[in-house]
Amino acid sequence: MSRTLSIAPERKSFAPLVAFILLLLGAAFLQNTVGSRQVLLLVVGAALGLTLYHAAFGFTSAWRVFINDRRGAGLRAQMVMLSVAVLLFFPALGAGTLFGQPVVGLVAPVGVSVVFGAFIFGIGMQLGGGCASGTLFTVGGGNARMLVTLFFFICGSVIATHHADWWFALPSLPATSIVKSFGVVPALLLSLAIFGVIAAVTVRLEKSRHGQLEEGITSEHQGFRRFLRGPWPLVWGAIGLALLNYATLALAGRPWGITSAFALWGAKVVSGLGVDVSNWGFWQVPSNAKALAAPVWEDITSVMDIGIILGALLAAGLAGRFAPSLKIPARSLLAAVIGGLLLGYGSRLAYGCNIGAYFSGIASGSLHGWVWLVAAFLGNSVGVRLRPLFFAGERPQVALSGC
């Protein structure tokens, strides 16, 4: 059985030119105001957006397809991504430097807030229609509904910062890195073994349900033309995301994250409306206070998030599929509101999202990344069962586009 991808007819668009001009203007502004490192991070963000869009590398859809239909190609691609990432990250994190620069992983405590936050984030993924990375790249690709999800994602994030003190005071274990605890080689072997087991389980379950594995996606484009216009095989996306996360580690000194910027954007807006968020405990943490006081273009995550949106806009234009539509059913719109709030609130409680906690957390050897994965997957299972309340007529089916 071949893997199919629903693709709208290609159409001519000014989207690639607009995206390219905006990237150039952004790069020039950052070079003049901040410096070349922010320019490079903008470029890495754009490359991430293009990769996510062209590979349709969805965390949400991959988990939904597996839960509903036991198709595991998306989950296996995630295991490839994580395998490449740990092979690159663990030696650098073990040494503490990369290309002569100090680097640290995204390692966080494991506690009640992580379990609850990841669980509701998982529900939000299915109702909102995307994860953190998926929300950004689908917004860039022209999905108007995901603008609603993004808006309430930001709202949920800033609300969570008001409650963070209470949640973070609940019982938890200290931040634990298996790289530091076991050493680089044992941590690598353990991680690769777990990835292999997860991939093997998806193979067995898929064959048990369907008799054979689903074949990869095909494209009318070949070679460099396929690289520019897509769609890409999932493995291209998996390897590309791992390499670009490694580039982020080298440039930023820490792995890729997304949602801290949403909390920052929301806090700045709320501050502008007269609410003194600087008195909230979350914003009194030195690193958060510094980000709140500084211009948004000095924030690494914000610059990369904007890059992701512009990179996805560029990719959608190159593919001839940039075609925004404002026809959004009322129930679907309500799901976007609820899902966005759950995504934003959950990501702050869990010290990150599918990127900062799951991808970069596990790539950092953080125990909380594995706890996040289990809790978020359970949340996705609940979210999948709630979707028919908001998406009329939905039945378990293969859904491979988007996140």
C-alpha positions in Angstrom: 0.0 0.0 0.0 1.5 3.3 -1.0 1.5 6.3 1.3 -0.7 9.0 -0.1 -0.6 12.7 0.6 -3.4 15.0 -0.1 -1.9 17.9 -2.1 -3.8 20.9 -3.5 -3.2 21.7 -7.2 -0.1 23.8 -7.7 -0.7 27.5 -8.3 1.4 30.5 -9.0 2.1 32.6 -6.0 4.1 35.6 -4.8 4.6 33.8 -1.5 8.2 32.6 -2.3 9.2 36.2 -3.2 7.5 37.7 -0.2 9.2 35.1 2.1 12.6 35.7 0.6 12.3 39.5 0.9 11.1 39.3 4.5 14.0 37.0 5.3 16.5 39.4 3.7 15.0 42.4 5.6 15.0 40.4 8.8 18.6 39.4 8.3 19.7 43.0 7.6 17.8 44.3 10.7 19.3 41.6 12.9 22.8 42.2 11.6 22.6 45.9 12.3 20.9 45.6 15.8 22.1 42.3 17.3 24.8 40.7 15.3 25.6 37.8 12.9 24.6 35.0 15.3 21.0 36.1 15.3 21.1 36.2 11.5 22.4 32.6 11.4 19.7 31.5 13.8 17.0 33.2 11.7 18.4 31.2 8.7 18.4 28.0 10.7 14.8 28.7 11.7 13.8 29.2 8.1 15.5 25.9 7.2 13.5 24.2 9.9 10.3 25.7 8.6 11.1 24.5 5.1 12.0 21.1 6.3 8.9 20.7 8.4 6.6 21.8 5.6 8.2 19.8 2.7 8.5 16.6 4.8 5.0 17.2 6.3 6.8 16.2 9.5 3.9 16.0 11.9 4.1 14.9 15.5 0.3 15.3 16.0 -0.7 13.5 12.8 1.9 10.8 13.3 0.5 10.0 16.7 -3.1 10.2 15.6 -2.5 7.8 12.7 -0.8 5.3 14.9 -3.5 5.5 17.6 -6.4 5.3 15.1 -5.0 3.0 12.4 -1.7 1.6 13.8 0.3 3.1 10.9 3.7 3.8 12.4 5.8 5.5 9.6 5.6 8.8 11.4 6.7 7.4 14.8 9.6 5.5 13.2 10.7 8.7 11.5 10.7 10.3 14.9 12.9 7.5 16.2 15.3 8.1 13.3 15.4 11.8 14.2 16.1 11.1 17.8 18.8 8.5 17.0 20.7 11.0 14.8 20.3 13.6 17.4 21.7 11.7 20.3 24.6 10.5 18.2 25.4 14.2 17.6 24.4 15.7 21.0 25.7 13.3 23.6 29.4 13.6 22.8 29.2 17.4 22.8 27.1 17.6 26.0 29.5 15.1 27.6 32.4 17.3 26.8 30.6 20.5 27.6 31.8 22.3 24.5 31.1 22.2 20.8 33.5 23.8 18.3 35.2 25.5 21.3 32.0 27.0 22.6 30.3 25.9 25.9 27.0 24.1 25.4 24.3 22.8 27.7 21.3 20.5 27.2 17.6 21.2 28.0 17.4 19.2 31.2 14.5 19.8 33.6 13.0 18.4 36.8 10.5 15.5 36.6 7.4 16.2 38.7 3.7 16.6 38.8 3.8 19.7 36.6 5.6 17.8 33.8 3.1 14.9 33.9 0.0 17.1 34.0 1.4 19.7 31.5 2.5 17.1 29.0 -0.9 15.3 29.3 -3.0 18.3 28.6 -0.5 19.4 25.8 -1.2 16.0 24.2 -5.0 16.7 24.3 -4.4 20.1 22.9 -2.3 18.7 20.0 -5.3 16.8 18.7 -7.9 19.6 19.3 -5.7 22.4 18.2 -4.6 20.4 15.1 -0.9 20.8 15.7 2.0 20.7 18.1 4.3 23.7 18.6 6.4 23.2 15.5 3.3 22.2 13.6 1.4 25.3 14.6 4.2 27.5 13.3 4.8 25.8 10.0 1.1 25.4 9.1 0.6 29.1 9.9 3.5 29.9 7.5 2.0 27.5 5.0 -1.3 29.5 5.0 -3.5 27.7 7.3 -5.8 30.4 8.7 -7.3 28.1 11.4 -3.9 27.6 12.9 -3.6 31.4 13.5 -6.4 30.9 16.0 -4.6 28.0 17.6 -1.4 30.1 17.7 -3.2 33.1 19.3 -4.7 31.0 22.1 -1.4 29.0 22.4 0.2 32.4 23.3 -2.7 33.2 25.7 -2.4 29.8 27.5 1.4 30.3 27.8 1.2 33.6 29.5 -1.6 32.4 31.8 0.6 29.5 32.9 3.4 31.8 33.8 1.1 33.5 36.4 0.4 30.1 38.0 3.9 28.6 37.5 5.0 29.1 41.1 2.2 26.9 42.4 2.8 24.1 39.9 6.6 24.1 40.3 6.3 23.8 44.1 4.5 20.4 43.7 6.6 17.3 44.3 9.3 16.6 41.7 12.6 14.8 41.2 15.7 16.9 40.4 16.7 17.5 36.9 18.5 14.4 35.7 20.7 13.8 32.6 21.5 10.3 31.7 24.6 11.6 29.9 26.0 12.9 33.2 24.7 10.0 35.3 25.8 7.1 33.1 28.4 8.5 30.7 28.2 9.2 27.0 28.6 5.7 25.6 26.1 3.9 28.1 23.6 6.7 27.6 23.9 6.4 23.8 23.5 2.6 23.9 20.5 2.8 26.2 18.8 5.5 24.1 19.4 3.8 20.8 18.0 0.5 22.2 14.8 2.2 23.4 14.4 3.9 20.0 14.8 0.5 18.3 12.3 -1.1 20.6 9.7 1.6 19.9 10.3 1.3 16.1 10.0 -2.5 16.3 6.7 -2.3 18.2 5.2 0.0 15.6 6.3 -2.4 12.8 4.8 -5.4 14.5 1.5 -3.6 15.3 1.3 -2.2 11.7 1.9 -5.6 10.1 -0.6 -7.2 12.5 -3.3 -4.7 11.5 -2.5 -4.3 7.7 -0.3 -7.2 6.8 2.5 -5.0 5.4 4.1 -1.7 6.0 2.9 1.4 4.2 5.2 2.5 1.4 6.9 5.9 1.3 5.4 8.9 -0.4 6.2 9.5 -4.1 6.6 12.7 -5.9 6.4 13.9 -9.5 9.6 15.9 -8.8 13.1 14.4 -8.7 16.5 15.4 -7.5 17.1 19.1 -6.7 13.6 20.0 -8.0 12.1 17.7 -5.4 14.3 19.3 -2.7 12.9 22.7 -3.6 9.3 21.8 -4.2 8.7 18.7 -2.2 7.1 16.6 -0.9 10.1 15.0 0.9 10.3 11.4 2.3 9.9 11.4 6.0 13.5 10.3 6.6 14.7 13.4 4.9 12.8 15.5 7.4 14.0 13.3 10.3 17.7 13.7 9.4 17.2 17.4 8.5 15.6 18.3 11.8 18.3 16.5 13.8 21.1 18.3 11.9 19.4 21.7 12.2 18.9 21.1 16.0 22.6 20.4 16.2 23.3 23.6 14.3 21.1 25.4 16.9 23.2 23.8 19.7 26.4 25.1 18.1 25.0 28.6 17.5 22.9 29.2 20.6 24.8 27.0 23.1 21.6 25.0 23.8 19.1 22.9 21.8 16.1 24.1 19.8 13.0 25.3 21.6 9.8 27.0 20.6 7.3 27.8 23.2 9.2 30.0 25.6 8.9 32.7 22.9 5.1 32.4 23.0 5.1 33.1 26.8 7.4 36.1 26.2 5.3 37.5 23.4 2.1 37.2 25.5 3.8 38.8 28.5 5.0 41.7 26.5 1.5 42.3 25.2 -0.1 42.0 28.6 2.6 44.4 30.0 1.8 46.9 27.3 -1.9 46.7 28.4 -0.9 47.8 31.9 -0.4 44.5 33.8 2.8 44.3 35.7 3.9 40.7 34.9 7.4 41.4 36.3 6.0 40.7 39.7 5.0 37.2 38.8 7.5 34.6 40.1 8.1 33.1 36.6 9.3 36.5 35.3 11.6 37.1 38.3 13.8 34.2 37.3 16.9 36.1 36.1 17.0 34.6 32.6 13.2 35.3 32.1 13.5 38.8 33.6 16.3 39.6 31.2 14.2 38.4 28.2 11.2 40.4 29.4 13.2 43.6 29.6 15.1 43.1 26.3 13.7 43.8 22.8 12.1 40.7 21.3 14.6 40.5 18.5 17.3 39.7 21.0 15.5 36.5 22.0 17.0 33.5 20.3 13.7 31.5 20.3 11.6 34.4 19.0 14.0 34.9 16.1 13.9 31.2 15.2 10.1 31.0 15.5 9.8 33.8 13.0 12.3 32.1 10.8 10.2 28.9 10.9 7.1 30.7 9.8 8.9 32.4 6.9 10.6 29.2 5.9 7.3 27.4 5.7 5.9 30.3 3.7 8.8 29.9 1.3 8.2 26.2 1.1 4.5 26.5 0.5 5.1 29.0 -2.2 7.7 26.9 -3.9 5.3 23.9 -3.8 2.5 26.0 -5.3 0.2 25.3 -2.3 0.0 28.6 -0.5 -3.8 29.2 -0.5 -5.2 30.6 2.7 -9.0 30.0 3.4 -11.1 31.7 6.0 -13.9 29.0 5.8 -13.5 27.4 9.2 -16.5 25.5 10.7 -17.6 26.8 14.1 -16.9 23.5 16.0 -13.4 23.4 14.4 -12.8 27.0 15.5 -13.9 26.1 19.1 -11.4 23.2 19.0 -8.7 25.5 18.0 -9.4 27.8 20.9 -9.5 25.0 23.5 -6.6 23.2 21.9 -4.5 26.4 21.8 -5.1 27.1 25.5 -4.2 23.6 26.5 -1.0 23.7 24.4 0.2 26.9 25.8 -0.7 26.1 29.4 0.7 22.6 29.2 4.0 23.6 27.6 4.9 26.0 30.4 4.1 23.4 33.1 6.1 20.7 31.3 9.2 22.8 30.7 8.6 22.6 26.9 6.7 21.2 24.1 7.2 18.4 21.5 10.4 20.2 20.6 11.8 21.7 23.8 10.8 18.8 26.0 10.4 15.8 23.8 12.9 16.2 20.9 15.5 18.4 22.5 14.9 17.0 26.0 15.6 13.4 24.9 18.5 14.6 22.7 19.9 16.3 25.8 19.6 13.0 27.8 17.0 14.5 30.1 14.8 12.1 32.0 12.0 14.6 31.8 11.9 14.2 28.0 11.0 10.5 28.3 8.3 11.3 31.0 6.9 14.0 28.7 6.7 11.5 25.8 4.6 9.0 27.8 2.3 11.6 29.4 1.8 13.4 26.0 1.1 10.2 24.2 -1.6 9.4 26.7 -3.0 12.9 26.3 -3.1 12.4 22.5 -5.0 9.2 23.0 -7.7 11.1 24.9 -7.6 14.0 22.3 -8.1 11.6 19.4 -11.3 10.3 21.1 -12.5 13.9 21.6 -12.0 15.0 18.0 -15.3 13.7 16.7 -17.1 16.1 19.0 -15.5 19.0 17.0 -14.8 17.5 13.6 -18.1 16.2 12.3 -18.0 12.8 10.6 -14.3 12.1 11.5 -13.4 8.5 11.6 -10.0 6.8 12.2 -8.1 7.3 9.0 -4.6 7.9 7.6 -3.9 11.6 7.9 -0.4 12.4 6.8 -0.3 16.1 6.0 0.6 18.7 8.5 1.4 18.3 12.2 
